[in-house]
Amino acid sequence: MKQPMISLLMLAALVFATDGAAQQSQDFGDYVVHYNALNTNLIPPQVAQAYGIARSANRALLNVTVLRKVMDTPGSPTSAKLTASGTNLTGQRREIELREIKEPGGAVYYLGEFPVHNLETYRFEVLVQVEGEAQPLEVRFKQEFFTE
C-alpha cells in the first residue's frame, strides 16, 4: 500500500511545485540530489495521512532524494545525513528537521515540514553528507509560497 502512496506523493510534489519546474535537481558528479518544497494542502489526504504529514495551506513540505549515478538506470537511492534550513527575506532562519523514509522497494527520501505565510519566500540550504564522501553536497534554492 505504501509504494503507491510514495508514487502519489512524488507526483504531487512534481506537479504542484510552485515555480513551474517539473523537477528540481543538482548534479554532483557521482550523485544527483532531487529536491522540492510545496504547501502540504496540495498533497492528497490519503498520502498525507499515510506519512503523518499535516495538511494545511500554512504548512510546507521539503522533500529531498539522493541518487547515486548508475549507468543505464535512473540511479540508486542513497541514504545520507541531511541538515536543512530556510531563511525568509526578513532574515528569520528556520531549521527544518528531516526524517528519513525508506520504502520496501528501495526508495529513500527525506521529508521535513515547516510553517509558511502567504507570499513568503524561503532561501533553502540543504547539506547532504553521503557516507564515504569527504565533503557534503550543498544544495541552495529559493521558493515562494502562496497560502491564500
Long-range contacts (C-beta under 8 A, 24 or more apart in sequence): 1-50, 2-50, 2-103, 2-104, 3-103, 3-104, 3-105, 5-46, 5-47, 5-50, 5-51, 6-101, 6-103, 6-107, 6-109, 8-44, 8-46, 8-47, 9-43, 9-47, 9-51, 9-63, 10-63, 12-38, 12-42, 12-43, 12-44, 12-47, 13-38, 13-43, 13-61, 13-63, 16-42, 18-143, 18-144, 18-145, 18-146, 19-143, 19-144, 24-141, 26-137, 26-139, 28-137, 29-69, 30-68, 30-69, 31-66, 31-67, 31-68, 31-69, 31-78, 31-128, 31-130, 31-137, 32-66, 32-67, 32-69, 32-75, 33-64, 33-65, 33-66, 33-67, 33-126, 33-128, 33-137, 33-139, 34-64, 34-65, 34-66, 34-67, 35-62, 35-63, 35-64, 35-65, 35-124, 35-126, 35-139, 35-141, 36-62, 36-63, 37-61, 37-62, 37-63, 37-122, 37-124, 37-143, 37-145, 38-63, 39-116, 39-145, 39-146, 39-147, 40-113, 51-101, 51-111, 53-111, 53-113, 54-113, 57-147, 57-148, 58-115, 58-116, 58-117, 58-147, 59-113, 59-114, 59-115, 59-116, 60-113, 60-114, 60-115, 60-116, 60-122, 60-143, 60-145, 61-111, 61-112, 61-113, 62-86, 62-96, 62-98, 62-110, 62-111, 62-112, 62-113, 62-114, 62-124, 62-126, 63-109, 63-110, 63-111, 64-98, 64-109, 64-110, 64-126, 64-128, 64-139, 65-107, 65-108, 65-109, 65-110, 66-108, 66-128, 66-130, 66-137, 68-130, 77-106, 77-107, 77-108, 77-109, 78-108, 78-130, 79-108, 79-131, 80-128, 80-129, 80-130, 80-131, 81-128, 81-129, 81-131, 82-110, 82-126, 82-127, 82-128, 82-129, 83-126, 83-127, 84-112, 84-124, 84-125, 84-126, 84-127, 85-124, 85-125, 86-114, 86-122, 86-123, 86-124, 86-125, 87-122, 87-123, 87-125, 88-120, 88-121, 88-122, 88-123, 89-120, 89-121, 89-123, 94-122, 96-124, 116-145, 116-147, 117-145, 117-147, 118-145, 118-146, 118-147, 118-148, 119-144, 119-145, 119-146, 120-144, 120-145, 121-145
